[in-house]
Amino acid sequence: MHDDRALTEARLARVLAERIRPALYPVSVPLEVSAWVAPGEPVPVAEGIAAPHSPVAVGDAWGAPWGTTWFKVTGEVPREWAGRTVEAVLDLGFDERQPGFQCEALVHTPDGAPVKGLSPRNQWVRVGAPVRGGERVEWHLEAASNPEIMGDPPFRPTPLGDPETAGDAPLYRLARMDLAVFDQEVWELIQDLEVLGELMAELPVEAGRRWEILRAVGRALDAVDLQDVGGTATAARERLREVLAVPAGASAHRISAVGHAHIDSAWLWPLRETVRKVARTASNMTALLADEPEFVFAMSQAQQYAWLKEHRPAVYAKVKEAVAAGRFVPAGGMWVESDTNMPGSEAMARQFVHGRRFFLEEFGVENDEVWLPDTFGFAAGLPQIIKAAGARWLLTQKISWSRTNSFPHHTFRWEGIDGTRIFTHFPPVDTYNCEMSGAQLAHAARNFKEKGVARRSLAPTGWGDGGGGTTREMVAKARRVRDLDGSPVVVWEKPADFFAAAEAEYPEAPVWVGELYLELHRGTLTSQARTKRGNRRSEQLLREAELWSATAAVTAGRPYPYAALDRLWKTVLLHQFHDILPGSSIAWVHREAARTYAAVAAELEEIVAGALAALAGDGERELTANAAPHARSRVAAGGLAEAVSEGGPVTAEPREGGGFVLVNGVLRVEVDGRGLLVSVYDLAAGRECVAPGGAANLLQLHPDFPNMWDAWDVDAFYRNTVTELTDADEVVLAASTGEAVTVRVTRRFGASRAVQTVTLARGAGRVDLTAEVDWHETEKFLKAAFPLDLHTDRYAAETQFGHLYRPTHTNTSWEAAKFEACAHRFVHLAEPDWGVALVNDATYGHDVTRAVREAPGEAGTTTTVRLSLLRAPRFPDPETDHGVHRFGYALVPGADIGGAVREGHRINLPERRVTGAGPVAPLVSVAEESVVVTAVKLADDGSGDVVVRLHEAHGARATATLTPSFEVSGVAVTDLLERPVADGPRAVRDGAAVRLALRPFQLVTLRLTRAAR
């Protein structure tokens, strides 16, 4: 037989595009349309419906950037359409290539009830099936004219990301506003042909099945009268029935389809627009669930449900009904789909506390799965947090975006720093916006790395980010491939059902140990420095507010601010969303975040001040409050007392050749005439910290123009060019009191200015450094470099509830790919008997490299640590981080890992000075240096119980002895939601103390019941 494959395939493409799809709506009549433009921000639904509307017509321009237009559409179904299916086709000027990134609308009835969302791939509203004829129709469309920020080509700077710069020119034109007859049989024919055409294209050319489908498609096209598609659709479908009925083979890959609409809680739109995107999508999905009995939809992010409850109660009522029916699945159990690299230990725990509690209280649902398809890599401390929250499975997809190495598994067990293992799945479909295309399904089956030992994967199916979620077309395609030869088997399933089956099928899945590093989007560890500082400061203030409020409640009877702390935690958790904290959102988002963080800080400072005042009482004694988890200045952790200065005075002398020599009996520090650290000498160890010939605290400037994803990425070639900022306008002794000496250095570069300080305090074993940068660069990357005289093949970086080790070398492509990585409060490098820590108060990105020195008298290894301070990408915010920033960090020579932990907390939790009557004992004390308390609070249930969260921080076994300062009647080890657990460590009462045996990095939550009061 002749090979006419290309001829039939081309015929199918053209006939579908030019004859069959246009026949879906064979007749139509126009609707009457009027509009009202809301001034400023969105208005309540009732106000939008009642507002005075003016007539508009198809073809009219509408929609200033970020505006809201209320369209009223009215019409009457022609009587001659009686008995037929009728829909409204409402095209606001959509571009079908970009669902979710342009204008959208929510359709309401005249009484304000939500109907469904409108988006580029979902432009219809059903009138009736069938209609009687003569029905009057009226809908009100709340249409958002969101600008298309990404653009074509993408990643071009645009002023559209902020209403202050976006202008007011209309962005869209009404394209179609009609009532139309919907031909169900033509629609079914379209689905038949698309499924078979897409399947055919994925089968091997030599496979008989491909040719069977090709011949059937050819016969079906022969049956179509191109001038009467509707009249011949049934005949054409009949010729496809046989090939559509051939069942899948016994070994076919099995795909669990989960309805999905990944909605970024902010990204190329502000938070307020996400509220509306969620309402549109949830309306769509509850409507689709009513029409499609086998369909299951999952939505994560408790915050998004909370928005519905607060702002769109009518939509929320439909969601609650669908949840109760088991069809609309609250997934993941987190407050938002957060970044997991940068949130601190306690914040990461609270993502689960607040998310899971919301789902429990609102729906009676407790998730076993964690749902994070789009997060930019996963910290090594996360598995035990997942387990401590009561979950046991993880889903993500983003690791498939890695550019250097292909991750070796799709289903595996992920082991964290403490040894906890979590069953994990990466959908091999390689998208969280699956549309059920033949190419995607075939890719999932081919790509699945567990072939031969497992055959299940999951496909999150639907348009996200306001694209409307799953469509009826996707459901129709899934129905056809439920059992179809040549295709994977597709079944709609809840995430929990998939995971239970996948784990049972593959109980001994391979193990991956350590972080799940995304070899992409490394720049998110630095972009939008104000947002990152706001997050770090908020986390520390929340810790203090809980600690001092709990202490004041138990010790002084002060009311505990339950509601305020709950609200403030949720605000901070929201801003840890994976496009806010990482700095990859539009300017509007980060401008609002800065205001929010300032308000959060002000309220928390007020809570802290009130609690400390209640604790200190009336008096004139100067007391120091120490919120850090280790004693300092002879003030216990969590206590108030009079501080005692330790060590001899600090001296400052001029240095030969310029600069100063600072000495405090612990360290000898040389700042040269350029304002650089050329020596930091540990007097007790007799050891120099700075590498020979090197200069530390050196600002380095690189060009920063990645190939794409500007705010997200730094590409390795940025290192090829560097400018060292060694010229100084001034190097002066700014302060010298005997208690501390400070050298101030001022530099200018480009359009920017940096003021650095070097401070050595009495008795301190660290050099405190600050950099205040007035930043006005474009596409530049600013680093602070510390070349250290250390030989080590690995270094420690703090992560949640512990630290992980990364190599300093690049033996393999896996190691080379980690050229920019995340650390929380410290990085630590060490030889067996001596180490150095670099601690910080607001940075996350860093890099570590090493080089061999060969000059006579200077031979050895230089290991250089660099903190990433600022970037200047132009997309999506054209003026990212312009303005003034302050960074604090410190170099700690001679530090072991315990010293790194201790100093990291101290720089983030500075001492507070208050006046009062006298000392106040800590609410709880922990004797062991290696056991760190991350939270002291009252139980969330209002019982008055004291909750203490702690972990082993050095990576070794420890016995923790916790001593409360109040009488305790009971102790329980609990999960993160403060519920007793049976599988935790045994808490042994020993008089007033509680003893626990901890494994390395183990996280424990204790609930202490106070004796009757």
N, C-alpha and C positions, 0 to 999 in steps of 0.2 A: 504494500500500500504506500502511496506517496506521502511524504512528510508535509502535511498542511497545517502543522501545529501553529506556526506563527500567524498564519492567515486567520484561523479561528479565534486565537487569542486577541488579535487586533480587532476582529469583528465584534467580539464580546465587549471590549472596552468602549468602542464607539457607540454601539447600539444601547448599552447601558447609559452612557453619558448623554446621548443626544435624543433618544426616543423613550426608553423605558422610565428612567427617573423623572423626566419632565411630565410623564403621563400619570404621576402619582396624584396630582390634583387636576383633574381634567377640565373642570369648570370652576369659576370663582366670580365673586362680586366684591366691589370695594366696600370697606367699612368707613364710617365717618370718624374723623379723628380731630381731637382738640387737645391743647396742651397748656400746662402751667409750669413755669420755672420757679423752683423753690429758691428763695434768696439765701445764700450762704450754705450752712450745713443742712443735712437732711431733717425733715419735719416728721411728726407723727403721722401715721397712716390716715387717721380721720381728717387731719388738717389738709393733707395732700388731696384727698378725695373731694373735700368740700370747697377747695379753692376755686376761684373763677378761672375757667379755661377759655382759650381762644382757638379758633379753627386753624388747623395746619393740614398740609397735604403731603402725600408721597413725593419725595424729591426735595423736600425742605431740609435745610440744615438745622441741626439742633445740637445742644450739648457742649457747653464750655467745659474745659478740663475740671474734673472733680465735682461737676455740678449734678443736680438732680432735677429731672423733668418728669412731671406727672402727665401721662397721656391718658385720655379717656377715649375709648373706642366703642362705637355702638353700631348696630346693624340689625337686619332682619333676615332670617333664613328664607330663601325663596320657597314658595309652596310646592313648586315642581320638583324640589329635592326631597320630598317626603319619602321616607323609607331608606334613605341613604345615610352614610356616615359623613358628618360635616365637622370640619376643624377651622379655626382661625389660624391664618399664617401671618405671623407678626415679626417682620424683619426690620430691626431698628437701624440697619446699616452694618450688619455683622460681616466680619471676615472669617469664613469658616476655617481658615488655616490657623487661627489663634484663639481657640476656645479658652476662656478664663483670663484673658489679658486685654480686655476692651470693654465696650459697653455691655451691660446686663440689665435685666429688669425682673421684678417680682409682680405677678399678675394677681389682682384682688377683685373680688366681687364688689358690687356697690356698697354693701354693708361692711366692707373692710376685711372679709375673710380671705386668707391667702389661698391661691389656686395652685400655682406652680411657677417656676422660674423660666425666664427666657434667656437663651445664650446662643452662640453661633451654631451649635449642633443640636439645638433643641428650641425650635422657633414656633411650635404649634400649641394650640389649646383646643382640646376636644369640646365640641358643642353637644353632640349626641350621636349615638350609634344604635338604632337609627334615629333620625329626627322626624317630627310630625310635619314640619313645614310651617312657616309663619312665626316661629319663635323669635322674640326680641332678645338680643344679646347686648350686654354691657360689661366691660371690664375696665379696670383702672390699673395702669402700668406705672410702677415706681421705677423709673429708668435712670440708671447711674451712668454718666458719661465719663467713665474712667479712661484716662489716656493710655495708649499702648506704649509703655515705657521701653520695652525691650527693642522695639523697632526692627526694621529690615533694611540694611544689615543690623545685627544686634550690637550691643555694647558701645554705642555711640553716645557721647555726653548729651544730655537733654535737660532743659529747664522744667520739664513737665512733672518732675517728681516732687514739686512743692507748689501749693496754690499761690504762694507769694511770688513765684517766678514763672508760673505756667501760662499766664495770659488768660484771655477770655474768648478767643476765637473758637467757633463751633468745630467739633471734631467729626461729626457723623451726619449722614443724611438718611431720612426714612426711606426704606427700599420697597417694602411691601406691607400692606395692612388690609388683608382680604379675608372674607369667608370663602371656603372652598370645599368642594366634595373630595373626600379622601377615599381613594380606591384601594380597599384592603387587599384585593387579589394582586394588584400591581405591586403593592408594597411587599407582599409575600414573595412574589417573583423576584423582586430586587434582592431580597435576602437570600433566596435560593441561589441565584446566579453569583452573588458576591461570595458566598461561602464556598461554592464549588470552584469558582474562578481563582480565588485565593489559595484554596487547597491544592488545586491542580498546579499552580505555579511553584509550590514547594516540594512536590513529588519529583523523584528522579525521572529524567526524560525516558530512561529505559524501562521504567516501571509500567506494568500493564494497567494498573489503577489510574495512572495519569491519562492514558489514552482512552480508557472507558469514560472518564469524566469529560474529556475533550469531545468525544463523539456525542455524548448525551447533550452537552451544551450546544453543539452544532445543531442537533435535531430540535432543541428547544428554540433556538433562534430562527430556525426555518418555520416554526409554528407561529412566530410573532408577526402579526400584520403591523407594519410600522405606521400605518395610518389609523389603526384601531388596536392600540396596545391593550387597552382595558378589555376589549371584547375577545382578545385571544390569549390573555394571560393565563387563564385556567388550562388551556390546551398546552401552552408552553410548559407550565409547571408539571403537567402530567408526564411529559417526556423526561423530566428530571427525577421523578419519584423513585425510580429503581436505583439510581446511583446514590441517592440520598438515604436509601434504606439499608445499604450494605453495612453491617456492624463492624466496629473496631476490632482489631486483633487482641488476643488475650494479653499480649505484652505491651500494649499501648501505654504510653506515659499518661498519668492521671493528673489533671489540673483541677485544683479547688479554686473556683472563681469566687471572689468576694467583691460585692458591689462596693465601690470606693469613690471618694472625691477628695483627694488630698488638698486641703485648704490651708495655705500658709497663714498663720495668725496675723502676720504683717509681712510685707515684702515690697512689691512694686505698687502697693496701696497702703493706706494707713489702717490702724486698728479699727477705726469706726467703720471702714468699708468692709472689713472682714465680718463684722456683725451682720451686715446685709448679705454678703456672699453666702454665709452659713444659712441664713433664712431662705434664700432662693434655692440653694441646693437641697436643704432638708425638705422644703415644700415639694420639689421635684421628686425626691426619693420616696416620700410617703405616698405620693400619687402613683408612682411606678409600682410600689409594693402592693397597692390595692389592685392594680391591673394584672400583675404577673405573680401567680401564687408560688412559683418555685424560686423566685428571686430573694436574695438575702443581701442586706446593705450594712456596712460597718462604718462607723465614724468615731474617731478618737478625739482626744483633747477635751477634758471636762470643762475647760474655760469656754469652749464654743457652745456647749450645752447650756452653761450658765448665762451666756449672752442671750441665747434664745429665750431662756426662762425670764430674763429681765426685760429684754427689749421687744421680743416677738412671742408673746404668750400663746397666741393662737397657733403658731407653727409648733411651738413646744408641746402643746396639748396633743397634736397629731403624732409628734415624735414619741411621746410617752406611751401613747396607745400602741404604736408599732413596736416599741421596745417590749411592752408587756406581752405582745403576741409572739415575741422571739424572732422577729424579722428585721428589726432595726437594732444593730448590735453596738452598744458602747464598747469600744475597743481600746486596749492599751493601758488604761488605768493611770495616766499621768495628767497633770494639770494642763500642760501643752506638750507638743512634740518638741522638746527642748534640745538645745545643744547639750552634748554630754561631756565634752572636753573641758569646758571652762567653769561650769557651775561648781561651787565648793561642795564639800562633803555633805553638810547639812542641807544645803539647797537642793542637791540631787535627791536626797532622801525625801524632802518635803514635796518634790514634784509628784512622788508616788503617794505620799500621805494625803495630800489634798485632792489629787485625782481619784484615787480609789475610794476615799471617803465620800466624795460627791456621787460617784456611781452607786455606792452602797445605799446612801441615804435617799437618792432620787429614784433609783430603779431596782434596788435590791440585787444589783449585779456586782460580782467580784471577779475581776479578770485574772486568768492564768497567763495571758500573753501580754507582752510589751510590744507596742506597735510604733516603730520609728523608721519608716521607709526612707526618709529624706535627710536624716541627720548626718553631719559631716565627720564621721568617724566616731569611735566609741572608746571611752576611757577604760583602762584596765581594772578600775575599782568598781565598775558597774555591776558585774554579775552578783556580788554579794548583796548589793543594794536591792536588786531585783528580787533575790530570794528573801531578804529581810522584809520586803513589802508583801510577800505572800504569792508572788508570781513565779513562773518556772520556764517560760518560753520567751523568745525574742524574735521579732521579724524586722529586717531592714533590707533595703535594696541598694543603698547608695554606694556600698563598697564596690559594686560593679563598675563605678565610674573611675576607679583607680587607673592611672595612666601608665604606670611602669610595670607592675606585676599583676597577673591574674590570680585572684584569690582561689585557692585549690579546692574549695568546698562550696556546695550550696546548702547542705544540711550537715550540721556538726554540733559538737558540744564546745561551748566557749568557757574557758577557765580564766577566772580573774586572779588578782594578786594574792588572795587569801586561800585559793584552792577551790572556791565555789565554781560549779559548772552549770551552765544554762544551755538547754537545747535551743539551737538557733537555726533560722532558715533565711537564706537569701533567695528570693524568687528568681529562677533562671530566665524568666520572661524579660528581665532587665528593664522593667519600667513599673512605676506605680500608677500609670495612667493607661493601662491596657485597654484596647478597644475591641478585643476579640478578633483581630485580623488573622488570616491564615498565616501570614509571615510571623506574627508574634507567637502564635501557638507552636508553629514549627520550630522557631528559635528556642522556645522554652524546652522542648523535647530534645533538640540537638545539643543544647548548651548544658543541660543538666549533668553535673559532674559526678553524681552518685549512681550512674547507670550500673546495673548489675547487682547492686545491693539495696537500692530503693527506687521507687518510680513515682513519687508524689511530689508535686510542687504547688505553690500558691500563686494566683494571679490577681492582684488588686485591679479591679476593672471599673473604669469610669473616668470622665474628664474632671480634673481638679481645678483648684484656685478660682472657683466661680464659673468653671466650664459647664456646670450643671450636674455632674455625677454620671452615673450609668444611664445609658439611653435605651429606649425600647429596641433599637436596632442591635445593640450589644446582647440584650437578652435573647432576641430572636436568633442571633448567630450561635450563641451558647446552646440553645435548644437543638439546633441542627447538628452540632458536633458533640452532643452528649454521648453518642455511640455511632461514630462514622468512620468507616475504613479509611486509613491514611492519615487521620487526625488524632491528636491526643484526645482522650476522653475528658470532657469538661462537665463539672457538676458544681452548682452553687452550694457553698458550704460556709458555715460560720468559721472564723479563725480558730476557735477552740476545737472544733471538730477536725479541722485539718491537722492541727498540731498533735492532737491525741492519736490520730491514725498514723501520722508520720513518725512519731516517737515509737509507737508500737511496732511499726514496720522496720525501724532502724535503731534499735535500742543501744547498740554499741557503735554509734556514730563516732567519727574521728574527733580528736580534741585539738583545738587551737588555743595556745596559751598566750596571754598578754593582750595588749591593746589591739583593737581593730582599727588600724591606722588607714585613713583615706589618703591615697596618693594624689591628692588634688585639693583645692580650696584651702591651702595652707595659710593664705593671707588673712583668712577670717580670724586668726588668732591675734591680729593686730589692728585691722580696720576699725574705724570709729572708736578711738581711744576713750572719748568721753563716756560712751555707753559702757565700755568695759570697766572704767573707774567707778561709774555709778553702780554697776552690779557688785563689784568687790566691796565698796563702801557700804552698800545696803546689806549685804550678807553679814558683815561684821557688826553693823549697828543692830541688826535683828538678833544676833547672838547676845549682844550686850543687853538689849531691851528685855529679852526673855530671862537672862541670868539675874539681872538686878531686880526685875519685877517679881520673879519667883522668890528671890531672897527677901525682898521687902514684904511680900505676901505672907511668907511663913514666919519671918522674924518680927515684923512690925505691924502685921495685920492690914497692910495696904491692899486695896482691891486689885486683882490681877486683870490687865487689859485684854481679855480674851478676844473680843470682837475686833479691836484695833489691830492686834497682832495677826489675826486670821486674815483680815483684809490686806494688810501690808505685805504679808508673805505672798498672797496670791498676786499682788501687783508685781512684786519682784520676780516671781516665777513666770508670769506672763512675759516679762521682758527678757527671759532666758530662752525664748523661742528661737528656733535655729536660723532665723534670718534677722533677728533683732540683736541679740548679744554678739553674734558673729560679725555684725557690721555690714551686712549685705542688703540692707533695705534702702529705700529712697530717703532723701533729705528730710521729708516731712516726718517720717517715723522716728528718726534720731533726734530731730529738734524737739518733738513731743517727749521722747524718752528722757532727754536732759531735764526738762521741766518736771517730769514725773519723779525722777530720782531726787531732785532737789526737794520736792514736797515730801517724799518718803523720808529723806534724811532729817528734815526739819521736825516731822512728827515723831520719829524715833528718838531724836535728841531730846525732845520734850519728855518722852516716856522715861528715858534713861535718867534725865536730870531729876524728875519727880521721884523716881524710885531711890536714887542715891541720897536725895535730900531726906526722904523718910528713913533711910537706914542710918545716915550719919547723925541725925538728930540735931538739937540745938547745942552750939558750942563754937569755940574759936580755934580748936586744934586743926592743923592742916593735915588732911588725910589723903592717901593715895588709893584709888580704886583700881584693882588689877583684874581685868576681864580675861587675860590670857590664861592658858591652861597650865602655866608653870609659874612658880614664885619668881619675883624680881624685886630688887631693892628691899629685900626682907619683907615684902608684902605677899601673903599667900595667894595662890590662884583663886580667883573668885571672892577675895576678901577686901576689906578696907582697913588700912593701918597707916601709921606714920612711916614714911619711906626713910631708908638709911642709905646714904651715899657710901659706896665702897671703892677702894682703890685710892691711889695718890692723885694729886692734881695733874692737869694737862698743861704741857708747855709748848710754846711755838717759837721757833728760831728761824732767822733767815737761812736760806739754803744757798750754798755757793753756786753761782751760775744762775740764780733766780729761783723764786719760789720759796717754800717753807718746809721745815722739818717739824712734825708734830709727834710728841711722845707722851704716853700716859702710864708707863710702867708695864703695860701689857703688849702694846704695839708701838712700833716706830714707823711713821708714815712720811714719805717724801712726796711733795707736790712740786713739780718743776716749774720753770718759767712759762711753760705753755699751759699750765693748769692741769697737767696730767699726772696720774699716780705712777711714779717710776719705781717706787719701793713701798711695800707693805710687809714689814718684818715682824714675825712672831718671836718676841723676846724670850719667852719660856722655852719654846721648841728650838730656837736658834735657826729658824727656817724662813727663807724669803718666799713671798707669795707670787710676786710679779716675775714673769719670765725674763731672763737676761736680755737686755736690749729692747725690751717691750715697754709699752706704756698702757696703763689700764684706765678705765673710765673714759675711753677714747670714743668720741662720737664719729660714726662712719656713715657716709651718705652714698646710696646706690641709686642708679636709675631703676625704675619699676614700671615696666610696660609689658605685662604678660600677654600671651597670645590671644587670650579671651578671658571672660569672667573676671573683669578688672578688680572689683572689691573682694572677690573670693580668692584669687590666685596670686601666688608669687612663683615664677618659673626660675629654675636653677641658674639660668644664664644671667640673672641679675648680679650674681657674685663676680662676674667677669670684670666689672668696672666699679671702682670704689674711690671716693674722695674722703681722705681723713681730715677731720676738722681740728687742726692743731694750732691755728692762729687764734690768739686771744686778745681782746680789746683791753682786758684788765685781769690781773691775778692779785687779789688783795686779801689781807687778813680782815675778815668782816666782823669777827667777834672772838674774844679771848677772855674768859671769866675764871679760869681755874677749874670750873665744872665741865667746860667744853670749849673747844677751839674750832672755828669755822673759817675756811678759806672760800672766797667767792670768785668764780671765773665767769667772764662774759665773752661770748663769741657771736659773730655775725656770719651768716652764710646765705647765699642766694637772697631771697626776700625775707628771710627768717632770722630770729635771734634766740640764743640759748643762754640761760644763766644757770650755771652748775655750782653746787656747794659741796664741799668736803668737810665733814665734821668728825672729830674724835672727842669722845666724852670720857669723863672720869671713870676709870675702871673698866671701860668697855673693851670687849674683845672683837669689836667690829668697827668698820669705817662706814659711817652713814653718808649717803650720797643723795642729792636731789638734782633734778634737771627740770627747769621751767622753760618750756619751748614755746615761743610765739611763732607758730608754723604757718607758712604761706607758700609752700612748695606745691608743685604739680608733678604727679607720676614719679615720686621719689620715695625712698625707703630709708628710715633713720634707725641706726643700731647703736648700742653702747657696748663696746668691746672690752673684755678682760682676759688678756693673755696670761696664763698661769703656768708656773714652773712645776708641772705635774705630769707624771707618766701613768696613764690609766686607759684601759680599753673600754670602760663603760662609765656612765654617770647616772645618778639618781634624780628623778624629777617627781615632784609631789603630784599626786592625783587624789581622787576621793578616798578618804580613809586609808591613806598609806602613800607609797611611792612605787614607781617602777624603774627598771634599769633600761637604758638604751645604749647602744655601742657608740664609741667615739670614732670608730673607723668605718670604712665603706667597702668591706670585703665582698659583699653581695649587692645585688640590685635592690633587695629589700631594705638593706641598711642605707644605701645611697639615696633612696627615695625619701628617707626621713630627714631631709635637709632643713626642715623647719618643723618644730614640734611644740607641744604644749606642756607647761608646768604651772602649778598654782603658786605657792608662796616661795618655793625654793628649788634650786638645782644644787646638787652636791657632787663633788669630785674628790677622789681620794686615792692615795697610795696606802699600803697596808697600815702605816703608822701615823699618817697625817693627811688631813683633808682641808678642803675649802668649800664654803657655801656661798652662794650668791642669792640673797633673798630680796623680795620685792613687795610693793604694796598695791600694784595695779596692773602689772603686765602678765601676759600669758605666752606669747610667741618667743621663741629663742632658737639659737643653733649652737652646736658644739662641734668644733673641728680640732684636728691636731696636726702638728708639723714637727719635724726633727731638725734640731739646730746642730750645725757641724762646725761652727767657728771655734778656734782654739780657746779653751777656757770657758766656753759657753755651751758645750755639747750637751745634748739632752733633748727632752720632749717638751714642746709648748702645747698645752691644751687651752684653746681659746673658747670662752663662753661669751655669747653676745645676746643681750636682751633686745628684743624688737620693740621700738618705742612708737614710731609713727609711720603711716603710709599716706599716700595722696592719690588714690585712684579717682577717676572722673566718672565712673559709672558704677552704681546708679545715682550717686550723689556727686555732682560735678565739683563741689568744693569740700570734699571729705576732710574733716578735722581741721580746717583752717581756724586759726585762733590760738588761744593760750592753753597749754596743758602742763600739768605738774606730775612728775614721776618721782617716786622714792624707792631706793634700793640700798643694799648694804653688802659689803664684802666681809666675810667672816673667816679669817685665817685660822687654821688649827681646829676647825669644826669637824666633829664626827657627825653621823647621821642624826643623833639626838640633838646636837647643837643646831643643825639645819632646821629641824622641826621646831625647836624652841625659838630661834631667832625669827623664823618665818612668821610665827604667831605674834611675836612681840612687835614686829614692824607694822603688822596689820591691826593690832589692838593696843594702841598707845595708852599709857597710864592717864587716868583722869584725876584732877585735883579737886577736892571738896573740903569745906570746913564743917566740923561737927563736934560731937561730944567725945567720941572715942572710937576705938577699933570695932569692926564687925567681922565675926568669923565667917568663913565660907559656908555656904549652905551644904555643900558636900566637898570632901577632900579626897584626893587619890594620891597615895604615897609614891607609886612607881613613876619614875621619870618617863618611861616608855609608853605609858598609858595616857592617852589624851582624851579629855572630855570635850566633845563638840557641841553639846547642848545641855543646859539645865533649864527646866521649864515646869510649869504646872500642866497636868494632864489635860488634853483637849476636851474631855467630857465634863469638865467643871467640878470634878470630885474633890479637888484640892490635893490629890496625889502628886508627888514630885517625880518627874521623868528625867532620867539622866542617860544620855547617849555617849558612849566612849568607844575607843578602839585602841588596839596595839599599834604603835606608830613607827617602830624601828625595824620591823620585819623579823622579829624573834619571839619566842615564847615568853609569856609573862604571867605572873600572878598579880592580879589587881586587887588592892585593898581599898575599898571605898568606905569612907566614914562620914555619915550625915551629922550635922550639928543639931538635928531635931530628933525627937523620939519617933521611932519607926515601929509599926505594928505588923508589917508584912512587906515582903520583897518578891517581885516576879520579874522574870526575864520575858520580854515581849517582842512582838514584831514592830515594824515602824508605826503601825496604827495603834500601838500601845495596848495590844491584846496579848494575853499570856500565850506562850508557845511551849510545846513539849520537847522540841529538838534543839533548844539552845543550850548554852553552858549552864552548869549548876551553880546557882548563887547560894553560898554557904554563909549563914549568920555566925559571926564570931563576936559575941557581945554586941557592942554598938556598930561594929564594922560588918561589911559584906565582902566576901572573898570570891574571886572568879579566876579560873585558869583560862588564859587566852592563847590561841594559836596566833602565828604571825598575821598581822593586819586584821584580826578578827574584829568585827563590829558587833556591839551588844547594846541593847536598850533595856534599861532597868526601870521598873515602876515601883516607887517607894510609897507605901501607904502610911500616912501619918497617924500616930496614935490619937485616940479620941481627944478632942480639944474642947 
